Amino acid sequence: MTWPDNGASAAARHRMAADLAGGGWSEWIDAFTAVPRHVFVPRFYRQDTAGAWQSVTWEEPGYLEAVYSDDALTTQVDDHGVPTSSSSQPSVMLRMLEALGADGGDQVLELGTGTGYNAALLAHRHGASHVTSVDIDTGLVEAAVRHLDTVGLQPTVVAGDGAQGCPSRAPYDRVIATVALRMIPQPLLRQAAPGAVIVVPLGYGLARLTVTGPGHAVGSFLDTPAFFMARRADGEPPQFEEVARQPTTISRMPPADLLGRLKFPASVALPGYHSCSWNSAEGELETVGLWTPDGSTATAHVSGAVRQCGPQRLWDTVESLAEVFDGEPAREDFRLIVTPTRQVVSYKGPDGPNWELPPSP
Ligand SMILES: C[S@@+](CC[C@H](N)C(=O)[O-])C[C@H]1O[C@@H](n2cnc3c(N)ncnc32)[C@H](O)[C@@H]1O
């Protein structure tokens, strides 16, 4: 054994795998039992009560419990305090790996190497020569390769924009992303074998598609919520100063609905949207903000006052969703059809409400 381990880490790992199994068993549970998450997450960050990020390492109390819990762990934060990489929530990873349904000989492409933990699970199960993983962050790729090597696994890990795939290793039978996309990038479809399965976070849901022909795929969303960090790509920052100068209109729905029951449909209708909220000193919600990569921005105060600016009237779209859905719609009622020219998500069948995703890069 060349990686730090002791009775406590081994016991914690087995306990987490048993919890994930929930009394059942799959080859993925074997992988979670065998692959040491702590090697890939030697340090993670958590926010203190003042919102500052504090690093937690092996020496700190609570480190092993957190690393072998069913929690997503922030593993990198930029100079502005924004998380830029994380180790995803193990139960969501398991759900995605199961949905991928890969067989022994399949070639698998992963977008978003991050710590390398998911690539390690894939390599453990399928053999390292069957796994290719791409991350946009060179420093993360270097660390992931080092940690994979530590546990004796050498899948192909490359630095680049995952949306471009990795043509030199194509074709792929399975494609999995652990970074949220706004649409299915066409390069991935071009690099996929006929009948390939693609499992990706699309907005705040997990889409599972089957490739039906060159540039074509169909599928639907899993019932699992997903909150992955967005693919790094160009985008405008929110225009909060500009929006504050706009005249107000009155919202036809409670602003809090965007943060709850409409979170997923809004991510389909407004691909790539971000939201934030401002609370009172007592912790009560005061204002919800949202913006999209084209710079469109909206704010909605709990009093109902709405302000909007930019090319899209974002709050108008959110209000239209509130009229379509009574409560929180089930993710599995949404289907996705991808062609070389259009990508459309529909609700409860092709004749139901539908939304077009942005064009592929
Ligand atoms: C949630 S983390 C991935 C977790 C990872 N699978 C693991 O097991 O640790 C998301 C990762 O996506 C990467 N990422 C962001 N934009 C990307 C892009 N355009 N192409 C490839 N990777 C990207 C980030 O650098 C980050 O490491």
The ligand as an SDF file (V2000), in Angstrom:
LIG
                    3D

 27 29  0  0  0  0  0  0  0  0999 V2000
  -17.6740   18.8370   -9.7260 C   0  0  0  0  0  0  0  0  0  0  0  0
  -16.0390   18.9660  -10.3110 S   0  0  0  0  0  0  0  0  0  0  0  0
  -15.7160   17.3460  -10.9440 C   0  0  0  0  0  0  0  0  0  0  0  0
  -15.6140   16.2690   -9.9050 C   0  0  0  0  0  0  0  0  0  0  0  0
  -14.7540   15.1090  -10.3430 C   0  0  0  0  0  0  0  0  0  0  0  0
  -15.4090   14.2480  -11.3030 N   0  0  0  0  0  0  0  0  0  0  0  0
  -14.2570   14.3150   -9.1550 C   0  0  0  0  0  0  0  0  0  0  0  0
  -14.4850   13.1150   -9.0780 O   0  0  0  0  0  0  0  0  0  0  0  0
  -13.5840   14.9210   -8.3120 O   0  0  0  0  0  0  0  0  0  0  0  0
  -16.2500   19.8680  -11.8130 C   0  0  0  0  0  0  0  0  0  0  0  0
  -14.9580   20.0060  -12.6030 C   0  0  0  0  0  0  0  0  0  0  0  0
  -15.2760   20.4560  -13.9030 O   0  0  0  0  0  0  0  0  0  0  0  0
  -14.1680   21.1900  -14.3570 C   0  0  0  0  0  0  0  0  0  0  0  0
  -14.5770   21.9960  -15.5050 N   0  0  0  0  0  0  0  0  0  0  0  0
  -15.1980   23.2000  -15.5120 C   0  0  0  0  0  0  0  0  0  0  0  0
  -15.3770   23.6200  -16.7660 N   0  0  0  0  0  0  0  0  0  0  0  0
  -14.8600   22.6620  -17.5730 C   0  0  0  0  0  0  0  0  0  0  0  0
  -14.7530   22.5240  -18.9700 C   0  0  0  0  0  0  0  0  0  0  0  0
  -15.1840   23.4950  -19.8090 N   0  0  0  0  0  0  0  0  0  0  0  0
  -14.1690   21.4030  -19.4590 N   0  0  0  0  0  0  0  0  0  0  0  0
  -13.7040   20.4400  -18.6250 C   0  0  0  0  0  0  0  0  0  0  0  0
  -13.7770   20.5220  -17.2820 N   0  0  0  0  0  0  0  0  0  0  0  0
  -14.3560   21.6210  -16.7700 C   0  0  0  0  0  0  0  0  0  0  0  0
  -13.7270   21.9940  -13.1490 C   0  0  0  0  0  0  0  0  0  0  0  0
  -12.3820   22.4000  -13.2810 O   0  0  0  0  0  0  0  0  0  0  0  0
  -13.9670   20.9980  -12.0310 C   0  0  0  0  0  0  0  0  0  0  0  0
  -12.7900   20.3360  -11.7080 O   0  0  0  0  0  0  0  0  0  0  0  0
  1  2  1  0
  2  3  1  0
  2 10  1  0
  3  4  1  0
  4  5  1  0
  5  6  1  0
  5  7  1  0
  7  8  2  0
  7  9  1  0
 10 11  1  0
 11 12  1  0
 11 26  1  0
 12 13  1  0
 13 14  1  0
 13 24  1  0
 14 15  1  0
 14 23  1  0
 15 16  2  0
 16 17  1  0
 17 18  1  0
 17 23  2  0
 18 19  1  0
 18 20  2  0
 20 21  1  0
 21 22  2  0
 22 23  1  0
 24 25  1  0
 24 26  1  0
 26 27  1  0
M  CHG  2   2   1   9  -1
M  END
$$$$
